[in-house]
């Protein structure tokens, strides 16, 4: 949970500026993914949350693929800030 608060501090300034940007959307999906993952560690048979997690993972993967095609520098910076693995599609 320390990682989530760290990410929130990094992008706190950007929240008010541009909520529709790809970077912000990936950031919010990453927070949702981490929250759902910690929930699923406690509730292993919550299949609806598992489905929601898979949907959010797919959305984030598509957004990251788009970002890697359009702006590779921003993509690399975002990947390092959020501490997530690089997509194999790119």
N, C-alpha and C positions, 0 to 999 in steps of 0.2 A: 504494500500500500504506500510505501514511501515513494516509489517510482511515480505513482499517479500525482502526488502533490508536487513533485519536482517538475513534471511536465506542465502542470497547471501554472506554476510560477514562470516557466519559460515563455509560454504563449499567452499570458494574461493580457498583455498590451494588445495583442492582435485580435482578441475576442471581440472587442468593441468596434474595431475597424472594418473587418471584412468577413462576415459570417458565411458568405456564399462562396468563398474561395476554395479551391481544391485542397489546399493545405489545411484549412480549418476543418473541412469535412473529414479529412483523414484523421486529424487530431481527435475530433469528437468520436469517430468510429473506434479509434484505438482505445479511448477511455471506456466506451461501452463494452468493447471486447474484454478488456481487463476486468471490468466489474462483473460481467457475465461469467467469465472464467472462474473468478473467485467464488461466485454463487454456485457454479456447477461442481466445484470441489466439495461443497457441503451437501448438495442435493443431486446426487448422481443420476437419479431416475426422472429428472425434470426434463422430459423430452421436448416440450414446447420451447423452453429456453435454449435447448441444444439447437433446435431448428432456427430460432432467432439468431443465435450466434453464427450459424453457418451462413445465413443470409447477409448479416453484417460483414462477415469475412469476405464474402463475394463482392459486396459493394466496395469495400476498401481495396480489394485487389484490383478491381476495374479502375477505380480512381487513381491508384498508384501506377497502373499501366499507362493511363492517359497522361499523367504527370511526367512519367519517364520519357514519353515520346515528345511532349511539348517543351519541357524545361528540365533537362537532365541535371543541372546544377542544383536547382531547387529540390528536385527529387532526392538527390544524394544528401543534401542538408537535412531534409525532413526525416529520412531514414535514420540518420545518425542521431538526430534529436530525440526521436521517439523510441530508439533502440529496438527496431524491428528488422527482420531479415529482408534482404533484397529479393524482389520477385524474380522468378525464373523466366518469366515472359520477356523481360527487358534485356 
